Amino acid sequence: MSQPAHKIRIGVLQVTIWRNHGENGPWYSVVPSRSYKNGDETWQQSDKLRFDDLLTMAKLLDQAHSYIASQMKSDAKARRQAGPTAK
C-alpha cells in the first residue's frame, strides 16, 4: 500500500493528504479523521466529528490547503522543467 504524501494532526484530529497520479498529472485528495478509544481501549478512527472538533478541523483543512497549493506549484514547475511531453 502506498504512503500518504503528508499528515497533519492536532490532538485526536488528523488530515491525511494523498498524492494521486492521473493522465493530466498529479492530483491530491484529503481524508479528515478523528481518533478515539473504543470500549476495549484500542484506538479507532472515524470520519464523524463532534461540534467541538469543527474549528480545529477547519484549521487542519486550511493547513492541508496550503500544503497542497505548495505541492501543486512544485509539480507545475517540475513539469515545465521536464519539457512539453511530461505530464
C-alpha positions in Angstrom: 0.0 0.0 0.0 1.3 3.5 -0.8 2.2 6.0 1.8 0.3 9.3 2.2 2.0 12.4 1.0 1.6 14.2 4.3 -0.3 14.0 7.6 -1.3 16.9 9.8 -2.5 16.3 13.4 -3.9 18.4 16.2 -4.8 16.2 19.2 -7.2 13.5 18.2 -7.9 15.1 14.8 -5.9 14.4 11.7 -5.9 15.2 8.0 -4.2 12.7 5.7 -3.2 14.0 2.2 -2.8 11.6 -0.6 -0.9 12.3 -3.9 -2.6 10.6 -6.8 -1.4 10.2 -10.4 -3.7 10.7 -13.5 -3.5 11.4 -17.2 -3.1 15.1 -16.6 -0.5 14.7 -13.9 -0.7 14.5 -10.1 -3.8 15.5 -8.0 -4.4 15.4 -4.3 -7.1 14.1 -2.0 -7.7 14.8 1.7 -9.2 12.4 4.3 -10.2 14.0 7.6 -10.4 11.7 10.6 -10.9 11.7 14.4 -9.2 9.1 16.6 -11.0 7.6 19.7 -10.7 4.7 22.1 -13.4 2.2 22.0 -14.6 0.0 24.9 -11.6 -2.3 25.0 -9.2 0.7 25.0 -8.0 0.2 21.4 -7.6 3.2 19.2 -10.1 3.6 16.3 -10.6 6.2 13.6 -13.8 7.8 12.4 -14.8 10.4 9.9 -17.5 11.7 12.2 -16.7 14.9 14.0 -18.2 16.4 17.2 -19.3 20.0 17.4 -16.2 20.9 19.4 -14.0 19.4 16.6 -15.2 21.7 13.8 -13.0 24.7 14.3 -9.9 22.6 14.8 -10.7 20.6 11.8 -11.2 23.8 9.8 -7.7 24.8 10.8 -6.3 21.4 9.7 -8.1 21.7 6.4 -6.6 25.2 5.9 -3.1 23.8 6.6 -3.8 21.0 4.1 -4.9 23.5 1.5 -1.7 25.4 2.0 0.4 22.3 1.7 -1.4 21.1 -1.5 -1.1 24.5 -3.1 2.6 24.5 -2.5 2.9 21.0 -3.8 0.9 21.8 -6.9 3.2 24.8 -7.6 6.2 22.5 -7.3 4.5 19.9 -9.5 3.9 22.6 -12.2 7.5 23.8 -12.0 8.8 20.3 -12.4 6.6 19.7 -15.5 7.8 22.9 -17.1 11.4 22.0 -16.5 10.8 18.4 -17.8 9.6 19.8 -21.2 6.4 19.7 -23.2 5.9 15.9 -23.2 5.9 15.5 -19.4 2.5 15.3 -17.5 
